[in-house]
Amino acid sequence: MHYKIHAIDVKNALKNYIWLLEDTTTQEVVVIDPTDADLVTAFCEQHQLELKQIWLTHWHRDHTDGVQALLAEQNLPVFGPRDELSKISFISNPLQHNDHFHFNDLKVEIIATPGHTLGHIVYFIEEIDTLFCGDTLFAMGCGRLFEGTAEQMYHSLNRLAALPIQTKVYCTHEYTLANAEFALTIEPHNVALQERIKEVKALRDAEQITLPSTIELELETNPFLRTESAEDFARIRALKDQF
């Protein structure tokens, strides 16, 4: 496939990544959850990329702060959650569950994942086995319940767990090591988890990114994807909040 995914490390306190999806035949790109416009513009200039679309997963400022400055530079379509239009006024293409649209020849499918925020959506591209999941699913973790309920998040995560196992998971924060350390307190005898922690520590020691993950890896090592009920999920989420 003639598509490539780039990461911009924002290097902020929240450890955000900005993802860019490039069509390598045209050098056109989409930016997902742009925290900082200057970083995006500089990256595009350095790599001679043309920004064509902005995709937003939810309204939190560390995911949307760069949008208005990018729009000041050029008129771009902004895709984002219909249910958060009141909080993200610059969405031009509002989306809800089961909607789809195209970036060049790629079909992009929308999955609603309420929990972290009530309107959170994720972007799934089956053709390139790619999921941009914002703050719903993390490597060995999941987002905090700022607005939604444990039951909502449990069902949202189940939707993602049902995706093809080879799907690559591009979440928006470098929380992997802390999540791994918590996961080990829940499943101390999980061999796959023990192996994964070693790999993650080595990557972080070398100041390397730990993403993307895959659905298969998350099903093996993520305690939040391995819960069997909303009640079980709520119990583990409460433990993580105190960790």
Buried (B, 14 or more C-beta within 10 A) or exposed (E): EEBEBBBBEBEEEBBBBBBBBBBEEEEBBBBBBBBBBEBBBEBBEEEEBEBBBBBBBBBBEBBBBBBEBBBEEEEBEBBBBBBBBEBBEBBEBBBEBEBEBEBBEBEBBBBBBBBBBBBBBBBBBBEBBBBBBBBBBBBBBBBBBEBBBBBBBBBBBEBBBEBEBEBBBBBBBBBBBBBBBBBBEBBEEBEEBBEBBEEBBEBBEEEEEBBBBBBEBBEBBBBBBBBEEBEBBBBBBEEBEEE
